[in-house]
């Protein structure tokens, strides 16, 4: 009987050790997933900031081109302020 109890205790100990191993492995996997998610979030934020800067720069370029076109038309029609002051 003592042998059966020893065997059961040994099996219980092995099962508990294996369970703890699995729990630790799951925790490590979860930690890695959280780290990857944080890295992805940071990359997304950087991309968002770069896109915003690009869009602002493009908008400014479009405005400058439009102003240049307006000035060109005014010059062609003789409506430019500089021509009026002469």
PDB file of N, CA, C and O in Angstrom, chain B, residues numbered from 101:
ATOM      1  N   UNK B 101       0.816  -1.184   0.000  1.00  0.00           N
ATOM      2  CA  UNK B 101       0.000   0.000   0.000  1.00  0.00           C
ATOM      3  C   UNK B 101       0.861   1.249   0.000  1.00  0.00           C
ATOM      4  O   UNK B 101       0.552   2.229  -0.677  1.00  0.00           O
ATOM      5  N   UNK B 102       1.940   1.207   0.761  1.00  0.00           N
ATOM      6  CA  UNK B 102       2.837   2.357   0.819  1.00  0.00           C
ATOM      7  C   UNK B 102       3.439   2.631  -0.541  1.00  0.00           C
ATOM      8  O   UNK B 102       3.681   3.781  -0.907  1.00  0.00           O
ATOM      9  N   UNK B 103       3.678   1.567  -1.285  1.00  0.00           N
ATOM     10  CA  UNK B 103       4.254   1.712  -2.622  1.00  0.00           C
ATOM     11  C   UNK B 103       3.267   2.426  -3.551  1.00  0.00           C
ATOM     12  O   UNK B 103       3.668   3.274  -4.348  1.00  0.00           O
ATOM     13  N   UNK B 104       1.987   2.089  -3.450  1.00  0.00           N
ATOM     14  CA  UNK B 104       0.959   2.725  -4.278  1.00  0.00           C
ATOM     15  C   UNK B 104       0.833   4.202  -3.913  1.00  0.00           C
ATOM     16  O   UNK B 104       0.663   5.049  -4.790  1.00  0.00           O
ATOM     17  N   UNK B 105       0.917   4.509  -2.622  1.00  0.00           N
ATOM     18  CA  UNK B 105       0.834   5.900  -2.188  1.00  0.00           C
ATOM     19  C   UNK B 105       2.049   6.689  -2.672  1.00  0.00           C
ATOM     20  O   UNK B 105       1.931   7.849  -3.066  1.00  0.00           O
ATOM     21  N   UNK B 106       3.220   6.045  -2.639  1.00  0.00           N
ATOM     22  CA  UNK B 106       4.434   6.702  -3.129  1.00  0.00           C
ATOM     23  C   UNK B 106       4.317   6.986  -4.615  1.00  0.00           C
ATOM     24  O   UNK B 106       4.672   8.064  -5.091  1.00  0.00           O
ATOM     25  N   UNK B 107       3.814   5.997  -5.334  1.00  0.00           N
ATOM     26  CA  UNK B 107       3.649   6.143  -6.784  1.00  0.00           C
ATOM     27  C   UNK B 107       2.654   7.260  -7.085  1.00  0.00           C
ATOM     28  O   UNK B 107       2.884   8.071  -7.981  1.00  0.00           O
ATOM     29  N   UNK B 108       1.554   7.304  -6.344  1.00  0.00           N
ATOM     30  CA  UNK B 108       0.549   8.352  -6.538  1.00  0.00           C
ATOM     31  C   UNK B 108       1.129   9.719  -6.211  1.00  0.00           C
ATOM     32  O   UNK B 108       0.883  10.686  -6.932  1.00  0.00           O
ATOM     33  N   UNK B 109       1.895   9.809  -5.132  1.00  0.00           N
ATOM     34  CA  UNK B 109       2.521  11.073  -4.756  1.00  0.00           C
ATOM     35  C   UNK B 109       3.528  11.522  -5.791  1.00  0.00           C
ATOM     36  O   UNK B 109       3.633  12.707  -6.106  1.00  0.00           O
ATOM     37  N   UNK B 110       4.271  10.555  -6.320  1.00  0.00           N
ATOM     38  CA  UNK B 110       5.256  10.864  -7.360  1.00  0.00           C
ATOM     39  C   UNK B 110       4.561  11.367  -8.633  1.00  0.00           C
ATOM     40  O   UNK B 110       4.993  12.344  -9.246  1.00  0.00           O
ATOM     41  N   UNK B 111       3.494  10.691  -9.011  1.00  0.00           N
ATOM     42  CA  UNK B 111       2.721  11.090 -10.196  1.00  0.00           C
ATOM     43  C   UNK B 111       2.124  12.481  -9.997  1.00  0.00           C
ATOM     44  O   UNK B 111       2.143  13.315 -10.903  1.00  0.00           O
ATOM     45  N   UNK B 112       1.599  12.715  -8.805  1.00  0.00           N
ATOM     46  CA  UNK B 112       1.028  14.034  -8.492  1.00  0.00           C
ATOM     47  C   UNK B 112       2.107  15.121  -8.595  1.00  0.00           C
ATOM     48  O   UNK B 112       1.860  16.195  -9.143  1.00  0.00           O
ATOM     49  N   UNK B 113       3.276  14.841  -8.077  1.00  0.00           N
ATOM     50  CA  UNK B 113       4.375  15.808  -8.139  1.00  0.00           C
ATOM     51  C   UNK B 113       4.799  16.092  -9.573  1.00  0.00           C
ATOM     52  O   UNK B 113       5.053  17.239  -9.941  1.00  0.00           O
ATOM     53  N   UNK B 114       4.874  15.033 -10.383  1.00  0.00           N
ATOM     54  CA  UNK B 114       5.238  15.203 -11.789  1.00  0.00           C
ATOM     55  C   UNK B 114       4.171  16.001 -12.534  1.00  0.00           C
ATOM     56  O   UNK B 114       4.488  16.869 -13.347  1.00  0.00           O
ATOM     57  N   UNK B 115       2.924  15.703 -12.254  1.00  0.00           N
ATOM     58  CA  UNK B 115       1.806  16.417 -12.893  1.00  0.00           C
ATOM     59  C   UNK B 115       1.829  17.889 -12.505  1.00  0.00           C
ATOM     60  O   UNK B 115       1.627  18.764 -13.347  1.00  0.00           O
ATOM     61  N   UNK B 116       2.073  18.153 -11.244  1.00  0.00           N
ATOM     62  CA  UNK B 116       2.126  19.534 -10.768  1.00  0.00           C
ATOM     63  C   UNK B 116       3.289  20.284 -11.426  1.00  0.00           C
ATOM     64  O   UNK B 116       3.139  21.442 -11.815  1.00  0.00           O
ATOM     65  N   UNK B 117       4.436  19.634 -11.551  1.00  0.00           N
ATOM     66  CA  UNK B 117       5.605  20.259 -12.182  1.00  0.00           C
ATOM     67  C   UNK B 117       5.308  20.548 -13.647  1.00  0.00           C
ATOM     68  O   UNK B 117       5.651  21.615 -14.156  1.00  0.00           O
ATOM     69  N   UNK B 118       4.670  19.596 -14.327  1.00  0.00           N
ATOM     70  CA  UNK B 118       4.338  19.791 -15.749  1.00  0.00           C
ATOM     71  C   UNK B 118       3.326  20.926 -15.897  1.00  0.00           C
ATOM     72  O   UNK B 118       3.432  21.736 -16.819  1.00  0.00           O
ATOM     73  N   UNK B 119       2.356  20.988 -15.004  1.00  0.00           N
ATOM     74  CA  UNK B 119       1.356  22.061 -15.036  1.00  0.00           C
ATOM     75  C   UNK B 119       2.027  23.421 -14.851  1.00  0.00           C
ATOM     76  O   UNK B 119       1.703  24.376 -15.556  1.00  0.00           O
ATOM     77  N   UNK B 120       2.948  23.506 -13.915  1.00  0.00           N
ATOM     78  CA  UNK B 120       3.664  24.758 -13.687  1.00  0.00           C
ATOM     79  C   UNK B 120       4.490  25.146 -14.908  1.00  0.00           C
ATOM     80  O   UNK B 120       4.604  26.325 -15.243  1.00  0.00           O
ATOM     81  N   UNK B 121       5.065  24.144 -15.570  1.00  0.00           N
ATOM     82  CA  UNK B 121       5.825  24.391 -16.807  1.00  0.00           C
ATOM     83  C   UNK B 121       4.918  24.992 -17.871  1.00  0.00           C
ATOM     84  O   UNK B 121       5.279  25.965 -18.532  1.00  0.00           O
ATOM     85  N   UNK B 122       3.728  24.400 -18.031  1.00  0.00           N
ATOM     86  CA  UNK B 122       2.780  24.890 -19.030  1.00  0.00           C
ATOM     87  C   UNK B 122       2.303  26.308 -18.709  1.00  0.00           C
ATOM     88  O   UNK B 122       2.185  27.156 -19.594  1.00  0.00           O
ATOM     89  N   UNK B 123       2.036  26.539 -17.447  1.00  0.00           N
ATOM     90  CA  UNK B 123       1.594  27.872 -17.030  1.00  0.00           C
ATOM     91  C   UNK B 123       2.685  28.897 -17.336  1.00  0.00           C
ATOM     92  O   UNK B 123       2.398  29.974 -17.858  1.00  0.00           O
ATOM     93  N   UNK B 124       3.934  28.563 -17.013  1.00  0.00           N
ATOM     94  CA  UNK B 124       5.049  29.473 -17.285  1.00  0.00           C
ATOM     95  C   UNK B 124       5.213  29.697 -18.782  1.00  0.00           C
ATOM     96  O   UNK B 124       5.463  30.819 -19.224  1.00  0.00           O
ATOM     97  N   UNK B 125       5.075  28.641 -19.551  1.00  0.00           N
ATOM     98  CA  UNK B 125       5.177  28.750 -21.012  1.00  0.00           C
ATOM     99  C   UNK B 125       4.068  29.655 -21.555  1.00  0.00           C
ATOM    100  O   UNK B 125       4.312  30.502 -22.413  1.00  0.00           O
ATOM    101  N   UNK B 126       2.855  29.466 -21.048  1.00  0.00           N
ATOM    102  CA  UNK B 126       1.731  30.304 -21.480  1.00  0.00           C
ATOM    103  C   UNK B 126       1.968  31.764 -21.102  1.00  0.00           C
ATOM    104  O   UNK B 126       1.656  32.670 -21.875  1.00  0.00           O
ATOM    105  N   UNK B 127       2.518  31.986 -19.915  1.00  0.00           N
ATOM    106  CA  UNK B 127       2.816  33.347 -19.469  1.00  0.00           C
ATOM    107  C   UNK B 127       3.870  33.988 -20.363  1.00  0.00           C
ATOM    108  O   UNK B 127       3.748  35.157 -20.729  1.00  0.00           O
ATOM    109  N   UNK B 128       4.904  33.226 -20.716  1.00  0.00           N
ATOM    110  CA  UNK B 128       5.937  33.741 -21.610  1.00  0.00           C
ATOM    111  C   UNK B 128       5.371  34.087 -22.980  1.00  0.00           C
ATOM    112  O   UNK B 128       5.722  35.111 -23.566  1.00  0.00           O
ATOM    113  N   UNK B 129       4.497  33.229 -23.482  1.00  0.00           N
ATOM    114  CA  UNK B 129       3.858  33.479 -24.776  1.00  0.00           C
ATOM    115  C   UNK B 129       3.007  34.739 -24.714  1.00  0.00           C
ATOM    116  O   UNK B 129       3.034  35.553 -25.638  1.00  0.00           O
ATOM    117  N   UNK B 130       2.262  34.904 -23.643  1.00  0.00           N
ATOM    118  CA  UNK B 130       1.421  36.090 -23.475  1.00  0.00           C
ATOM    119  C   UNK B 130       2.278  37.350 -23.370  1.00  0.00           C
ATOM    120  O   UNK B 130       1.937  38.385 -23.943  1.00  0.00           O
ATOM    121  N   UNK B 131       3.385  37.262 -22.643  1.00  0.00           N
ATOM    122  CA  UNK B 131       4.295  38.408 -22.524  1.00  0.00           C
ATOM    123  C   UNK B 131       4.863  38.807 -23.883  1.00  0.00           C
ATOM    124  O   UNK B 131       4.938  39.991 -24.210  1.00  0.00           O
ATOM    125  N   UNK B 132       5.262  37.805 -24.671  1.00  0.00           N
ATOM    126  CA  UNK B 132       5.796  38.089 -26.011  1.00  0.00           C
ATOM    127  C   UNK B 132       4.732  38.733 -26.888  1.00  0.00           C
ATOM    128  O   UNK B 132       5.026  39.663 -27.639  1.00  0.00           O
ATOM    129  N   UNK B 133       3.504  38.249 -26.800  1.00  0.00           N
ATOM    130  CA  UNK B 133       2.405  38.814 -27.589  1.00  0.00           C
ATOM    131  C   UNK B 133       2.156  40.270 -27.194  1.00  0.00           C
ATOM    132  O   UNK B 133       1.923  41.119 -28.054  1.00  0.00           O
ATOM    133  N   UNK B 134       2.206  40.553 -25.903  1.00  0.00           N
ATOM    134  CA  UNK B 134       2.018  41.930 -25.433  1.00  0.00           C
ATOM    135  C   UNK B 134       3.140  42.838 -25.932  1.00  0.00           C
ATOM    136  O   UNK B 134       2.899  43.979 -26.325  1.00  0.00           O
ATOM    137  N   UNK B 135       4.365  42.320 -25.911  1.00  0.00           N
ATOM    138  CA  UNK B 135       5.500  43.098 -26.410  1.00  0.00           C
ATOM    139  C   UNK B 135       5.348  43.400 -27.893  1.00  0.00           C
ATOM    140  O   UNK B 135       5.603  44.520 -28.336  1.00  0.00           O
ATOM    141  N   UNK B 136       4.931  42.394 -28.660  1.00  0.00           N
ATOM    142  CA  UNK B 136       4.743  42.594 -30.096  1.00  0.00           C
ATOM    143  C   UNK B 136       3.623  43.599 -30.353  1.00  0.00           C
ATOM    144  O   UNK B 136       3.720  44.421 -31.265  1.00  0.00           O
ATOM    145  N   UNK B 137       2.572  43.535 -29.559  1.00  0.00           N
ATOM    146  CA  UNK B 137       1.460  44.456 -29.726  1.00  0.00           C
ATOM    147  C   UNK B 137       1.909  45.890 -29.426  1.00  0.00           C
ATOM    148  O   UNK B 137       1.528  46.828 -30.127  1.00  0.00           O
ATOM    149  N   UNK B 138       2.711  46.046 -28.392  1.00  0.00           N
ATOM    150  CA  UNK B 138       3.225  47.376 -28.049  1.00  0.00           C
ATOM    151  C   UNK B 138       4.127  47.897 -29.159  1.00  0.00           C
ATOM    152  O   UNK B 138       4.058  49.075 -29.508  1.00  0.00           O
ATOM    153  N   UNK B 139       4.974  47.033 -29.719  1.00  0.00           N
ATOM    154  CA  UNK B 139       5.832  47.432 -30.834  1.00  0.00           C
ATOM    155  C   UNK B 139       4.997  47.831 -32.047  1.00  0.00           C
ATOM    156  O   UNK B 139       5.294  48.823 -32.714  1.00  0.00           O
ATOM    157  N   UNK B 140       3.959  47.059 -32.326  1.00  0.00           N
ATOM    158  CA  UNK B 140       3.084  47.362 -33.461  1.00  0.00           C
ATOM    159  C   UNK B 140       2.379  48.696 -33.259  1.00  0.00           C
ATOM    160  O   UNK B 140       2.247  49.490 -34.190  1.00  0.00           O
ATOM    161  N   UNK B 141       1.931  48.930 -32.036  1.00  0.00           N
ATOM    162  CA  UNK B 141       1.238  50.185 -31.729  1.00  0.00           C
ATOM    163  C   UNK B 141       2.181  51.368 -31.932  1.00  0.00           C
ATOM    164  O   UNK B 141       1.786  52.403 -32.470  1.00  0.00           O
ATOM    165  N   UNK B 142       3.442  51.204 -31.492  1.00  0.00           N
ATOM    166  CA  UNK B 142       4.437  52.265 -31.649  1.00  0.00           C
ATOM    167  C   UNK B 142       4.734  52.515 -33.131  1.00  0.00           C
ATOM    168  O   UNK B 142       4.841  53.664 -33.560  1.00  0.00           O
ATOM    169  N   UNK B 143       4.864  51.449 -33.899  1.00  0.00           N
ATOM    170  CA  UNK B 143       5.113  51.583 -35.337  1.00  0.00           C
ATOM    171  C   UNK B 143       3.939  52.274 -36.025  1.00  0.00           C
ATOM    172  O   UNK B 143       4.131  53.117 -36.901  1.00  0.00           O
ATOM    173  N   UNK B 144       2.739  51.913 -35.623  1.00  0.00           N
ATOM    174  CA  UNK B 144       1.554  52.529 -36.213  1.00  0.00           C
ATOM    175  C   UNK B 144       1.513  54.022 -35.904  1.00  0.00           C
ATOM    176  O   UNK B 144       1.161  54.828 -36.765  1.00  0.00           O
ATOM    177  N   UNK B 145       1.872  54.389 -34.681  1.00  0.00           N
ATOM    178  CA  UNK B 145       1.883  55.804 -34.295  1.00  0.00           C
ATOM    179  C   UNK B 145       2.909  56.564 -35.118  1.00  0.00           C
ATOM    180  O   UNK B 145       2.638  57.674 -35.576  1.00  0.00           O
ATOM    181  N   UNK B 146       4.085  55.977 -35.312  1.00  0.00           N
ATOM    182  CA  UNK B 146       5.117  56.635 -36.116  1.00  0.00           C
ATOM    183  C   UNK B 146       4.644  56.806 -37.554  1.00  0.00           C
ATOM    184  O   UNK B 146       4.856  57.854 -38.164  1.00  0.00           O
ATOM    185  N   UNK B 147       4.007  55.780 -38.091  1.00  0.00           N
ATOM    186  CA  UNK B 147       3.474  55.863 -39.449  1.00  0.00           C
ATOM    187  C   UNK B 147       2.408  56.937 -39.567  1.00  0.00           C
ATOM    188  O   UNK B 147       2.342  57.660 -40.561  1.00  0.00           O
ATOM    189  N   UNK B 148       1.582  57.033 -38.549  1.00  0.00           N
ATOM    190  CA  UNK B 148       0.522  58.045 -38.534  1.00  0.00           C
ATOM    191  C   UNK B 148       1.129  59.449 -38.527  1.00  0.00           C
ATOM    192  O   UNK B 148       0.666  60.335 -39.245  1.00  0.00           O
ATOM    193  N   UNK B 149       2.160  59.643 -37.718  1.00  0.00           N
ATOM    194  CA  UNK B 149       2.813  60.951 -37.651  1.00  0.00           C
ATOM    195  C   UNK B 149       3.484  61.296 -38.975  1.00  0.00           C
ATOM    196  O   UNK B 149       3.417  62.439 -39.428  1.00  0.00           O
ATOM    197  N   UNK B 150       4.129  60.313 -39.595  1.00  0.00           N
ATOM    198  CA  UNK B 150       4.774  60.560 -40.882  1.00  0.00           C
ATOM    199  C   UNK B 150       3.739  60.894 -41.944  1.00  0.00           C
ATOM    200  O   UNK B 150       3.954  61.782 -42.770  1.00  0.00           O
ATOM    201  N   UNK B 151       2.606  60.179 -41.925  1.00  0.00           N
ATOM    202  CA  UNK B 151       1.546  60.443 -42.896  1.00  0.00           C
ATOM    203  C   UNK B 151       0.982  61.842 -42.713  1.00  0.00           C
ATOM    204  O   UNK B 151       0.730  62.551 -43.687  1.00  0.00           O
ATOM    205  N   UNK B 152       0.786  62.232 -41.472  1.00  0.00           N
ATOM    206  CA  UNK B 152       0.246  63.571 -41.199  1.00  0.00           C
ATOM    207  C   UNK B 152       1.200  64.638 -41.725  1.00  0.00           C
ATOM    208  O   UNK B 152       0.764  65.619 -42.328  1.00  0.00           O
ATOM    209  N   UNK B 153       2.492  64.453 -41.502  1.00  0.00           N
ATOM    210  CA  UNK B 153       3.481  65.404 -41.995  1.00  0.00           C
ATOM    211  C   UNK B 153       3.485  65.459 -43.507  1.00  0.00           C
ATOM    212  O   UNK B 153       3.583  66.539 -44.090  1.00  0.00           O
ATOM    213  N   UNK B 154       3.380  64.307 -44.148  1.00  0.00           N
ATOM    214  CA  UNK B 154       3.356  64.239 -45.608  1.00  0.00           C
ATOM    215  C   UNK B 154       2.121  64.939 -46.157  1.00  0.00           C
ATOM    216  O   UNK B 154       2.208  65.696 -47.124  1.00  0.00           O
ATOM    217  N   UNK B 155       0.981  64.688 -45.544  1.00  0.00           N
ATOM    218  CA  UNK B 155      -0.268  65.312 -46.004  1.00  0.00           C
ATOM    219  C   UNK B 155      -0.198  66.832 -45.836  1.00  0.00           C
ATOM    220  O   UNK B 155      -0.614  67.573 -46.726  1.00  0.00           O
ATOM    221  N   UNK B 156       0.326  67.295 -44.704  1.00  0.00           N
ATOM    222  CA  UNK B 156       0.447  68.731 -44.486  1.00  0.00           C
ATOM    223  C   UNK B 156       1.371  69.341 -45.536  1.00  0.00           C
ATOM    224  O   UNK B 156       1.060  70.386 -46.108  1.00  0.00           O
ATOM    225  N   UNK B 157       2.490  68.699 -45.786  1.00  0.00           N
ATOM    226  CA  UNK B 157       3.455  69.201 -46.764  1.00  0.00           C
ATOM    227  C   UNK B 157       2.817  69.241 -48.158  1.00  0.00           C
ATOM    228  O   UNK B 157       2.993  70.211 -48.894  1.00  0.00           O
ATOM    229  N   UNK B 158       2.092  68.204 -48.510  1.00  0.00           N
ATOM    230  CA  UNK B 158       1.431  68.156 -49.813  1.00  0.00           C
ATOM    231  C   UNK B 158       0.378  69.254 -49.913  1.00  0.00           C
ATOM    232  O   UNK B 158       0.251  69.904 -50.951  1.00  0.00           O
ATOM    233  N   UNK B 159      -0.372  69.459 -48.843  1.00  0.00           N
ATOM    234  CA  UNK B 159      -1.381  70.525 -48.842  1.00  0.00           C
ATOM    235  C   UNK B 159      -0.760  71.896 -49.051  1.00  0.00           C
ATOM    236  O   UNK B 159      -1.298  72.725 -49.785  1.00  0.00           O
ATOM    237  N   UNK B 160       0.367  72.130 -48.408  1.00  0.00           N
ATOM    238  CA  UNK B 160       1.056  73.404 -48.575  1.00  0.00           C
ATOM    239  C   UNK B 160       1.545  73.570 -50.012  1.00  0.00           C
ATOM    240  O   UNK B 160       1.462  74.661 -50.576  1.00  0.00           O
ATOM    241  N   UNK B 161       2.048  72.504 -50.596  1.00  0.00           N
ATOM    242  CA  UNK B 161       2.519  72.564 -51.976  1.00  0.00           C
ATOM    243  C   UNK B 161       1.367  72.867 -52.930  1.00  0.00           C
ATOM    244  O   UNK B 161       1.520  73.661 -53.857  1.00  0.00           O
ATOM    245  N   UNK B 162       0.219  72.238 -52.704  1.00  0.00           N
ATOM    246  CA  UNK B 162      -0.955  72.483 -53.547  1.00  0.00           C
ATOM    247  C   UNK B 162      -1.400  73.930 -53.417  1.00  0.00           C
ATOM    248  O   UNK B 162      -1.731  74.576 -54.411  1.00  0.00           O
ATOM    249  N   UNK B 163      -1.407  74.443 -52.180  1.00  0.00           N
ATOM    250  CA  UNK B 163      -1.797  75.844 -51.977  1.00  0.00           C
ATOM    251  C   UNK B 163      -0.838  76.783 -52.702  1.00  0.00           C
ATOM    252  O   UNK B 163      -1.270  77.746 -53.337  1.00  0.00           O
ATOM    253  N   UNK B 164       0.454  76.508 -52.609  1.00  0.00           N
ATOM    254  CA  UNK B 164       1.438  77.354 -53.293  1.00  0.00           C
ATOM    255  C   UNK B 164       1.275  77.292 -54.804  1.00  0.00           C
ATOM    256  O   UNK B 164       1.388  78.308 -55.490  1.00  0.00           O
ATOM    257  N   UNK B 165       1.007  76.093 -55.321  1.00  0.00           N
ATOM    258  CA  UNK B 165       0.791  75.958 -56.767  1.00  0.00           C
ATOM    259  C   UNK B 165      -0.465  76.718 -57.194  1.00  0.00           C
ATOM    260  O   UNK B 165      -0.465  77.377 -58.233  1.00  0.00           O
ATOM    261  N   UNK B 166      -1.513  76.634 -56.415  1.00  0.00           N
ATOM    262  CA  UNK B 166      -2.757  77.339 -56.744  1.00  0.00           C
ATOM    263  C   UNK B 166      -2.536  78.848 -56.715  1.00  0.00           C
ATOM    264  O   UNK B 166      -3.015  79.573 -57.586  1.00  0.00           O
ATOM    265  N   UNK B 167      -1.802  79.311 -55.698  1.00  0.00           N
ATOM    266  CA  UNK B 167      -1.519  80.748 -55.611  1.00  0.00           C
ATOM    267  C   UNK B 167      -0.683  81.199 -56.814  1.00  0.00           C
ATOM    268  O   UNK B 167      -0.900  82.281 -57.360  1.00  0.00           O
ATOM    269  N   UNK B 168       0.269  80.362 -57.217  1.00  0.00           N
ATOM    270  CA  UNK B 168       1.084  80.664 -58.394  1.00  0.00           C
ATOM    271  C   UNK B 168       0.229  80.745 -59.651  1.00  0.00           C
ATOM    272  O   UNK B 168       0.430  81.620 -60.493  1.00  0.00           O
ATOM    273  N   UNK B 169      -0.729  79.827 -59.772  1.00  0.00           N
ATOM    274  CA  UNK B 169      -1.624  79.845 -60.928  1.00  0.00           C
ATOM    275  C   UNK B 169      -2.490  81.102 -60.919  1.00  0.00           C
ATOM    276  O   UNK B 169      -2.698  81.725 -61.960  1.00  0.00           O
ATOM    277  N   UNK B 170      -2.990  81.468 -59.749  1.00  0.00           N
ATOM    278  CA  UNK B 170      -3.807  82.686 -59.637  1.00  0.00           C
ATOM    279  C   UNK B 170      -2.978  83.908 -60.027  1.00  0.00           C
ATOM    280  O   UNK B 170      -3.439  84.771 -60.774  1.00  0.00           O
ATOM    281  N   UNK B 171      -1.760  83.971 -59.515  1.00  0.00           N
ATOM    282  CA  UNK B 171      -0.886  85.104 -59.857  1.00  0.00           C
ATOM    283  C   UNK B 171      -0.587  85.133 -61.351  1.00  0.00           C
ATOM    284  O   UNK B 171      -0.528  86.206 -61.950  1.00  0.00           O
ATOM    285  N   UNK B 172      -0.398  83.963 -61.955  1.00  0.00           N
ATOM    286  CA  UNK B 172      -0.142  83.895 -63.393  1.00  0.00           C
ATOM    287  C   UNK B 172      -1.316  84.419 -64.192  1.00  0.00           C
ATOM    288  O   UNK B 172      -1.133  85.161 -65.157  1.00  0.00           O
ATOM    289  N   UNK B 173      -2.535  84.033 -63.793  1.00  0.00           N
ATOM    290  CA  UNK B 173      -3.734  84.514 -64.490  1.00  0.00           C
ATOM    291  C   UNK B 173      -3.879  86.021 -64.302  1.00  0.00           C
ATOM    292  O   UNK B 173      -4.204  86.735 -65.251  1.00  0.00           O
ATOM    293  N   UNK B 174      -3.642  86.507 -63.091  1.00  0.00           N
ATOM    294  CA  UNK B 174      -3.734  87.949 -62.831  1.00  0.00           C
ATOM    295  C   UNK B 174      -2.727  88.707 -63.684  1.00  0.00           C
ATOM    296  O   UNK B 174      -3.052  89.751 -64.250  1.00  0.00           O
ATOM    297  N   UNK B 175      -1.505  88.186 -63.780  1.00  0.00           N
ATOM    298  CA  UNK B 175      -0.492  88.840 -64.601  1.00  0.00           C
ATOM    299  C   UNK B 175      -0.916  88.871 -66.057  1.00  0.00           C
ATOM    300  O   UNK B 175      -0.753  89.887 -66.734  1.00  0.00           O
ATOM    301  N   UNK B 176      -1.456  87.767 -66.539  1.00  0.00           N
ATOM    302  CA  UNK B 176      -1.889  87.680 -67.933  1.00  0.00           C
ATOM    303  C   UNK B 176      -3.003  88.682 -68.206  1.00  0.00           C
ATOM    304  O   UNK B 176      -3.038  89.300 -69.270  1.00  0.00           O
ATOM    305  N   UNK B 177      -3.901  88.843 -67.263  1.00  0.00           N
ATOM    306  CA  UNK B 177      -5.038  89.750 -67.450  1.00  0.00           C
ATOM    307  C   UNK B 177      -4.719  91.188 -67.039  1.00  0.00           C
ATOM    308  O   UNK B 177      -5.547  92.087 -67.191  1.00  0.00           O
ATOM    309  N   UNK B 178      -3.519  91.388 -66.523  1.00  0.00           N
ATOM    310  CA  UNK B 178      -3.142  92.724 -66.083  1.00  0.00           C
ATOM    311  C   UNK B 178      -3.825  93.137 -64.795  1.00  0.00           C
ATOM    312  O   UNK B 178      -4.032  94.327 -64.561  1.00  0.00           O
ATOM    313  N   UNK B 179      -4.177  92.182 -63.962  1.00  0.00           N
ATOM    314  CA  UNK B 179      -4.893  92.493 -62.731  1.00  0.00           C
ATOM    315  C   UNK B 179      -4.005  92.362 -61.497  1.00  0.00           C
ATOM    316  O   UNK B 179      -4.492  92.506 -60.376  1.00  0.00           O
ATOM    317  N   UNK B 180      -2.746  92.099 -61.674  1.00  0.00           N
ATOM    318  CA  UNK B 180      -1.838  91.919 -60.534  1.00  0.00           C
ATOM    319  C   UNK B 180      -1.670  93.219 -59.784  1.00  0.00           C
ATOM    320  O   UNK B 180      -1.566  94.274 -60.410  1.00  0.00           O
ATOM    321  N   UNK B 181      -1.641  93.181 -58.478  1.00  0.00           N
ATOM    322  CA  UNK B 181      -1.516  94.386 -57.663  1.00  0.00           C
ATOM    323  C   UNK B 181      -0.277  95.204 -58.031  1.00  0.00           C
ATOM    324  O   UNK B 181      -0.304  96.434 -58.031  1.00  0.00           O
ATOM    325  N   UNK B 182       0.782  94.508 -58.336  1.00  0.00           N
ATOM    326  CA  UNK B 182       2.017  95.202 -58.671  1.00  0.00           C
ATOM    327  C   UNK B 182       1.844  96.040 -59.934  1.00  0.00           C
ATOM    328  O   UNK B 182       2.398  97.134 -60.038  1.00  0.00           O
ATOM    329  N   UNK B 183       1.080  95.530 -60.885  1.00  0.00           N
ATOM    330  CA  UNK B 183       0.821  96.276 -62.125  1.00  0.00           C
ATOM    331  C   UNK B 183      -0.095  97.477 -61.861  1.00  0.00           C
ATOM    332  O   UNK B 183       0.005  98.497 -62.542  1.00  0.00           O
ATOM    333  N   UNK B 184      -0.990  97.353 -60.868  1.00  0.00           N
ATOM    334  CA  UNK B 184      -1.934  98.445 -60.560  1.00  0.00           C
ATOM    335  C   UNK B 184      -1.209  99.626 -59.929  1.00  0.00           C
ATOM    336  O   UNK B 184      -1.666 100.759 -60.081  1.00  0.00           O
ATOM    337  N   UNK B 185      -0.116  99.415 -59.238  1.00  0.00           N
ATOM    338  CA  UNK B 185       0.571 100.479 -58.519  1.00  0.00           C
ATOM    339  C   UNK B 185       1.416 101.346 -59.462  1.00  0.00           C
ATOM    340  O   UNK B 185       1.826 102.440 -59.074  1.00  0.00           O
ATOM    341  N   UNK B 186       1.678 100.894 -60.664  1.00  0.00           N
ATOM    342  CA  UNK B 186       2.523 101.644 -61.598  1.00  0.00           C
ATOM    343  C   UNK B 186       1.878 102.865 -62.136  1.00  0.00           C
ATOM    344  O   UNK B 186       2.484 103.583 -62.931  1.00  0.00           O
TER     345      UNK B 186
END
